[in-house]
């Protein structure tokens, strides 16, 4: 994927993850959360023997969303503690 697709994909995933987790973030934070979440989701799925993010499709979106939600939950837990 090109860098522009990564940014758009990251923004979409980060935005949906922030809605799922009940918070609001800016566009830049959504992009960062989405891109890191995609990497984290790919690693989690690889750990379980499944494929990670493979392009701009629904499966990759769900994998990236899983990673982004996990990332937001971990960051919130660390901020509280």
N, C-alpha and C positions, 0 to 999 in steps of 0.2 A: 504494500500500500504506500501511496505517496504521503508526504508530510501533511499536506492539506487534508487528506482523508483521515489521517490520525487525529488531527485537530478537530475536525467535524465529528468524528466518531467519539472522541474523548469528551467533547462538549455535550453530546446527546446522552452518553452513558452517565457522566457526572451529574447532569441536570436531573435525570430520572432517579439516580441513586440518592441525591439530596432530597427529592420529593418522597421517596420510599422511607428514608430515615427521618423525615420530619424536620428538615432544616433548610435554610436558604444560604446559598453561596453566590459569589460573583462568577462571572463568565470564566475568568482566568483560573479560579480555584476549581470550577467544574471541569475544565479541560485537563488540568493536572490530575485531579482525582480520577477522571475517566481513563487517562492514559496509564497511570500507575495501577488502577483497578484492573485494566485489561491484562497487564503483565502479571499481576497477582492472581487474577482469575485463571489465566493460562497455566500458571505454576500449580495452582490448586487442582485443576482438572488433570494436568499431567501427572500429578501425584497419585490420582485415582485411576490412571491408565486411560484417560480420555484425551481427545485432542483439545487444544486451546483455541485461541483466537486465530481464525484462518482467513478472514476477509470481512467485508461489509455485508454480513448476513444475520439472520435472527439468532442462530446458535451462538455466533461470536458476540452478539450484543448481550445475550443472556450470561455468557461466561464473563464478559467484562463487567456486567452489572453485579454479578456475584462478587467479583473481586473488589469492586468499588464500595459495595455495601460492607464487606468485611473490613476494608480499609477505614471507612468512616467510623465503624463501630470500635475498632482498635484505637483510633486517634481520640475518640470521645472518652474511652475507658482510661487512656493515659492522661488525658487532661483532668479528669476527676480525681485521679489518684495522686 
